[in-house]
Amino acid sequence: MRIAVWNTAFLGDSVLTLPLIRTIRAAWPEAELDFYVRGGLASLYEAQPEISQVYVCDKRGREKGLVAMLRQGRMIAQRRYDVWVDAHLSLRSSCMAWASRADIRVGYTEAALSRFVFTRRVSRHFRDFQEIERLLLLAEALDIPRSVLHDESLHWPKLVLPSQAVEQAEKELSVLPAGPTIGLHPGSVWPTKRWTPEGFAFILRRALENGVNAVLLAGPGEEHTAAEVRSLAGVSENEPRFLDLSGKTSLLSLAAVLGRLDDYITNDSGPMHLAWAQHTPVTALFGPTVRELGFAPRGEQSSVMEVDEPCRPCGLHGHTICPKGHFNCMKNIAPEIVWRDVERKLSARVQE
């Protein structure tokens, strides 16, 4: 049997798809299972044992446009899938499901062209479930045995990274002295999802004052935000407990670094999911989004720091600027309260 799972949404969405993939694999351990992701994410899943092959849909690059989409559709048809599982909602995704010609094509009723494309459809129940549970509804449509569907050990997005990435991360972090280590990631694709640079600078400063190692992280295009945090914190280049990795990691090496932290202070972003999926304690700053949308970090070691504002949530992804013009959802998250959460996490790690 050949199975494909398609989710070409953002980084966090692909991580949250792993429980669906693990459940399908547990039901059909001998099947070939391919995972289709957006451009730039393939390396993250190449060591994942449940996945036979990772394919990329570079919809903002080489695969952009109708001609490229038709070409990819032909390539998918040639792989002769028996089952196609579409975890996305876009028109392109539905077209690829149709192009697969799979006998069983499962997708959401809310997806584009749903009734014409899918042989089995399920409602997403967006307001009723968290995202992992919404994705597992697709597995239910495959008539997977209930003993497998209800196996909670499969519901965690157990991320497996290549040993080389882990070794590289350990080498990078080895320059820090012994002691607890936190990571700070002040960036996000959406500007309104970013906590204030002053807030991150406060945590960075307080960590170093208390003998805690601090690693500053930033993805491509976020380096200026990280530099501002460092400047506001007044951190010198010869600070022994500080490591600036902003703009210096690949996605794979970032994931490996996140798996070796004692706490990760981050906005609501894709890397947040890379951390808690590896059981790293997470202190997440939520502003325009809320936990009820279904994308909050999981586990007893994860915390969401937020304030009550009548305008929250203002969207699923955030905005370029605050629709109300005040940005109180982020400005009013008190740095002292965030630091207390970090201290609590570090204390718990010492006692483990």
C-alpha positions as CSV (number, residue, x, y, z in Angstrom):
1,M,0.0,0.0,0.0
2,R,1.2,3.5,-0.8
3,I,-0.1,6.4,1.3
4,A,0.5,10.2,1.0
5,V,-0.1,12.8,3.6
6,W,-0.2,16.4,2.3
7,N,0.3,19.5,4.5
8,T,2.0,22.4,2.8
9,A,1.1,24.9,5.5
10,F,3.5,26.6,7.9
11,L,6.3,24.9,9.9
12,G,4.1,24.5,13.0
13,D,1.3,22.9,11.0
14,S,3.7,20.3,9.6
15,V,5.0,19.4,13.1
16,L,1.4,19.0,14.4
17,T,0.7,16.6,11.5
18,L,3.2,14.0,13.0
19,P,0.6,12.4,15.3
20,L,-1.6,11.8,12.2
21,I,1.3,10.3,10.4
22,R,2.3,8.1,13.4
23,T,-1.2,6.9,13.7
24,I,-1.5,5.9,10.1
25,R,1.8,4.2,10.2
26,A,0.8,2.2,13.3
27,A,-2.3,1.0,11.4
28,W,-0.3,0.0,8.3
29,P,3.3,-0.7,9.4
30,E,4.2,-2.2,6.0
31,A,2.9,0.6,3.9
32,E,5.0,3.3,2.1
33,L,4.1,6.6,3.6
34,D,5.2,9.9,1.9
35,F,4.9,13.3,3.4
36,Y,4.4,16.5,1.3
37,V,5.5,19.7,2.9
38,R,6.2,23.3,1.8
39,G,9.6,24.4,0.6
40,G,12.4,24.5,3.1
41,L,11.0,22.0,5.5
42,A,12.0,18.6,4.0
43,S,15.3,18.2,6.0
44,L,13.3,18.3,9.2
45,Y,11.6,15.1,8.5
46,E,14.1,13.0,6.5
47,A,15.1,11.0,9.7
48,Q,11.5,10.5,10.8
49,P,11.1,6.7,11.0
50,E,7.4,6.7,10.0
51,I,8.0,8.5,6.8
52,S,9.3,6.8,3.6
53,Q,10.0,9.9,1.5
54,V,9.6,13.6,2.0
55,Y,8.5,15.7,-1.0
56,V,8.5,19.4,-1.3
57,C,5.9,21.8,-2.8
58,D,7.8,25.0,-3.2
59,K,4.6,27.0,-3.9
60,R,6.4,30.3,-3.4
61,G,9.3,29.3,-5.6
62,R,9.8,26.8,-8.4
63,E,6.3,25.3,-8.0
64,K,4.6,28.7,-8.3
65,G,2.0,29.1,-11.0
66,L,-0.4,26.9,-12.9
67,V,2.2,25.2,-15.2
68,A,4.3,24.2,-12.2
69,M,1.2,22.9,-10.4
70,L,0.2,20.8,-13.4
71,R,3.7,19.4,-13.6
72,Q,3.6,18.4,-9.9
73,G,0.2,16.9,-10.4
74,R,1.5,14.6,-13.1
75,M,4.5,13.6,-10.9
76,I,2.1,12.7,-8.1
77,A,-0.1,10.6,-10.4
78,Q,2.9,8.6,-11.5
79,R,3.5,7.5,-7.9
80,R,0.2,5.6,-7.9
81,Y,-1.0,6.2,-4.3
82,D,-3.7,4.0,-2.9
83,V,-4.6,6.5,-0.1
84,W,-4.2,10.3,-0.2
85,V,-4.8,12.3,3.0
86,D,-5.1,16.1,2.6
87,A,-4.6,18.0,5.9
88,H,-4.7,21.4,4.1
89,L,-7.6,23.4,2.9
90,S,-6.3,25.3,-0.2
91,L,-7.4,25.0,-3.8
92,R,-3.9,23.7,-4.8
93,S,-4.1,21.0,-2.1
94,S,-7.4,19.8,-3.4
95,C,-6.1,19.8,-7.0
96,M,-3.2,17.6,-5.9
97,A,-5.5,15.2,-4.2
98,W,-7.6,14.9,-7.4
99,A,-4.4,14.5,-9.4
100,S,-3.2,11.6,-7.2
101,R,-6.1,9.4,-8.6
102,A,-5.9,7.5,-5.3
103,D,-8.9,5.2,-4.7
104,I,-9.3,6.7,-1.2
105,R,-8.9,10.5,-0.9
106,V,-9.6,11.9,2.5
107,G,-10.0,15.6,3.3
108,Y,-12.0,18.2,5.2
109,T,-15.5,19.3,4.1
110,E,-14.2,22.8,4.5
111,A,-11.5,22.4,1.9
112,A,-11.7,23.9,-1.6
113,L,-13.7,21.7,-4.0
114,S,-14.1,19.2,-1.2
115,R,-17.3,17.4,-2.5
116,F,-15.8,17.0,-6.0
117,V,-12.3,15.8,-4.9
118,F,-12.5,13.6,-1.8
119,T,-14.0,10.2,-1.6
120,R,-14.3,10.6,2.2
121,R,-14.8,13.9,4.0
122,V,-14.8,14.9,7.6
123,S,-15.7,18.2,9.2
124,R,-12.8,20.0,10.8
125,H,-14.8,21.0,13.9
126,F,-12.5,24.0,14.3
127,R,-14.1,25.4,17.4
128,D,-14.4,22.0,19.2
129,F,-10.9,20.6,19.0
130,Q,-7.2,21.4,19.2
131,E,-5.3,21.1,15.9
132,I,-3.8,17.6,16.6
133,E,-7.3,16.3,17.4
134,R,-8.6,18.0,14.2
135,L,-6.0,16.3,12.2
136,L,-6.7,12.9,13.8
137,L,-10.2,13.2,12.5
138,L,-8.8,12.4,9.1
139,A,-7.4,9.1,10.5
140,E,-10.9,8.2,11.7
141,A,-12.1,8.5,8.1
142,L,-9.7,5.8,7.1
143,D,-11.4,3.2,9.3
144,I,-8.3,2.7,11.4
145,P,-9.0,0.4,14.4
146,R,-10.1,2.3,17.5
147,S,-7.3,0.7,19.6
148,V,-4.8,2.5,17.3
149,L,-6.8,5.7,17.1
150,H,-7.1,6.0,20.9
151,D,-3.5,5.1,21.5
152,E,-2.4,8.3,23.2
153,S,1.3,7.4,22.9
154,L,0.9,8.2,19.2
155,H,-0.7,11.6,19.8
156,W,2.6,13.3,20.6
157,P,4.5,14.8,17.6
158,K,7.6,12.7,18.3
159,L,10.3,14.5,16.3
160,V,13.4,12.5,15.3
161,L,16.4,14.4,14.1
162,P,19.5,13.2,12.3
163,S,22.4,12.3,14.7
164,Q,24.7,14.8,12.8
165,A,22.3,17.7,13.7
166,V,22.2,16.7,17.3
167,E,26.0,16.4,17.5
168,Q,26.4,19.8,15.9
169,A,24.0,21.4,18.3
170,E,25.9,19.9,21.3
171,K,29.1,21.2,19.9
172,E,27.7,24.7,19.5
173,L,26.3,24.8,23.0
174,S,29.5,23.3,24.5
175,V,31.2,26.8,24.5
176,L,28.9,27.8,27.3
177,P,29.9,27.0,30.9
178,A,28.1,24.4,33.0
179,G,24.6,25.3,34.2
180,P,21.0,25.8,33.1
181,T,20.6,27.2,29.5
182,I,17.6,29.1,28.1
183,G,16.9,30.1,24.6
184,L,15.2,33.4,23.5
185,H,13.6,33.8,20.1
186,P,12.1,37.3,19.7
187,G,11.1,36.9,16.0
188,S,7.9,35.8,14.2
189,V,6.7,35.9,10.6
190,W,3.8,38.1,11.9
191,P,4.9,41.4,13.5
192,T,1.9,41.5,16.0
193,K,2.9,38.0,17.3
194,R,6.2,39.5,18.6
195,W,6.6,40.3,22.2
196,T,8.4,43.6,22.8
197,P,12.2,43.7,22.4
198,E,12.3,45.4,25.8
199,G,10.6,42.3,27.3
200,F,13.1,39.9,25.7
201,A,16.0,42.1,26.8
202,F,14.7,42.1,30.4
203,I,14.7,38.2,30.4
204,L,18.1,38.1,28.8
205,R,19.6,40.5,31.3
206,R,17.9,38.8,34.3
207,A,19.2,35.4,33.1
208,L,22.8,36.5,32.9
209,E,22.5,38.2,36.3
210,N,21.4,35.0,37.8
211,G,24.1,32.8,36.3
212,V,21.9,31.3,33.6
213,N,23.3,30.7,30.1
214,A,21.3,32.4,27.4
215,V,21.2,31.6,23.7
216,L,19.8,34.2,21.3
217,L,18.0,32.8,18.3
218,A,16.6,34.3,15.1
219,G,15.6,33.0,11.7
220,P,16.3,34.5,8.3
221,G,15.2,38.2,8.3
222,E,14.9,38.3,12.1
223,E,18.5,39.2,12.8
224,H,17.7,42.9,13.3
225,T,15.1,42.0,16.0
226,A,17.7,39.9,17.8
227,A,20.3,42.6,17.6
228,E,17.9,45.1,19.1
229,V,17.3,42.7,22.0
230,R,21.0,42.3,22.6
231,S,21.6,46.0,22.5
232,L,18.8,46.8,24.9
233,A,20.1,44.1,27.3
234,G,23.6,45.7,27.1
235,V,25.3,42.3,26.5
236,S,28.9,42.5,25.7
237,E,30.8,40.2,23.3
238,N,32.9,38.7,26.0
239,E,30.0,37.7,28.2
240,P,30.8,34.0,28.8
241,R,27.2,32.8,29.5
242,F,25.8,34.4,26.3
243,L,25.7,32.7,22.9
244,D,24.4,34.6,19.9
245,L,23.1,32.1,17.2
246,S,20.7,34.6,15.6
247,G,20.8,34.0,11.8
248,K,23.4,31.3,12.2
249,T,21.4,28.1,12.3
250,S,19.6,26.1,9.6
251,L,16.1,24.9,10.4
252,L,17.5,21.5,11.2
253,S,20.3,22.8,13.5
254,L,17.8,25.2,15.2
255,A,15.5,22.2,16.0
256,A,18.5,20.3,17.5
257,V,19.5,23.3,19.6
258,L,15.9,23.7,20.9
259,G,15.9,20.1,22.0
260,R,18.8,20.8,24.4
261,L,17.5,23.9,26.3
262,D,16.2,24.0,29.8
263,D,13.6,26.6,28.8
264,Y,12.6,28.3,25.5
265,I,11.1,31.8,25.6
266,T,9.3,32.4,22.3
267,N,6.5,34.0,20.5
268,D,3.6,31.9,19.0
269,S,5.6,30.6,16.1
270,G,6.7,27.5,14.2
271,P,9.9,27.0,16.2
272,M,7.8,26.9,19.4
273,H,6.4,23.6,18.2
274,L,9.9,22.2,17.5
275,A,10.7,22.8,21.1
276,W,7.8,21.3,23.0
277,A,7.6,18.4,20.6
278,Q,11.1,17.4,22.0
279,H,9.8,17.9,25.6
280,T,11.8,21.2,26.0
281,P,10.0,23.4,28.6
282,V,8.4,26.4,26.7
283,T,7.4,29.8,27.9
284,A,5.2,31.1,25.1
285,L,4.1,34.7,24.6
286,F,0.6,34.9,23.0
287,G,-0.9,38.2,21.9
288,P,-3.2,38.3,18.9
289,T,-3.8,34.5,19.1
290,V,-5.2,32.4,22.0
291,R,-4.9,28.9,23.1
292,E,-8.5,28.1,22.1
293,L,-7.5,28.3,18.4
294,G,-5.8,25.0,18.9
295,F,-2.1,25.7,18.3
296,A,-0.7,26.2,21.9
297,P,2.3,24.3,23.1
298,R,1.4,21.0,25.0
299,G,2.7,19.3,28.0
300,E,3.1,20.0,31.7
301,Q,6.3,21.9,31.0
302,S,4.6,24.4,28.6
303,S,3.2,27.7,29.6
304,V,1.3,30.4,27.7
305,M,1.8,34.0,28.9
306,E,-1.0,36.2,27.9
307,V,-3.3,39.1,29.1
308,D,-7.0,39.5,28.8
309,E,-8.0,42.0,26.1
310,P,-11.5,42.2,24.6
311,C,-10.1,42.2,21.1
312,R,-8.3,38.9,21.4
313,P,-8.1,36.9,19.2
314,C,-7.9,39.3,16.2
315,G,-7.0,36.5,13.7
316,L,-5.7,33.1,13.2
317,H,-2.2,34.2,12.2
318,G,-1.8,37.7,13.5
319,H,-1.3,40.9,11.5
320,T,1.4,43.3,10.2
321,I,0.1,46.0,12.6
322,C,-2.4,45.9,15.5
323,P,-5.9,46.4,14.1
324,K,-6.8,48.5,17.1
325,G,-3.5,50.5,17.1
326,H,-2.6,49.9,20.7
327,F,-0.9,46.4,20.7
328,N,-1.8,46.0,24.4
329,C,-2.0,42.2,24.1
330,M,1.8,42.1,23.9
331,K,2.8,45.4,25.6
332,N,0.9,44.4,28.8
333,I,2.7,41.0,29.3
334,A,4.8,41.9,32.3
335,P,8.5,40.8,32.0
336,E,8.6,40.1,35.8
337,I,5.8,37.5,35.4
338,V,7.5,35.9,32.5
339,W,10.8,35.7,34.4
340,R,9.1,34.0,37.3
341,D,7.8,31.4,34.9
342,V,11.3,30.9,33.6
343,E,12.6,30.5,37.1
344,R,10.0,27.9,37.9
345,K,10.9,25.9,34.8
346,L,14.6,26.0,35.7
347,S,14.0,25.0,39.3
348,A,11.9,22.0,38.1
349,R,14.7,20.9,35.8
350,V,17.2,21.0,38.6
351,Q,15.0,18.7,40.7
352,E,14.5,16.1,37.9
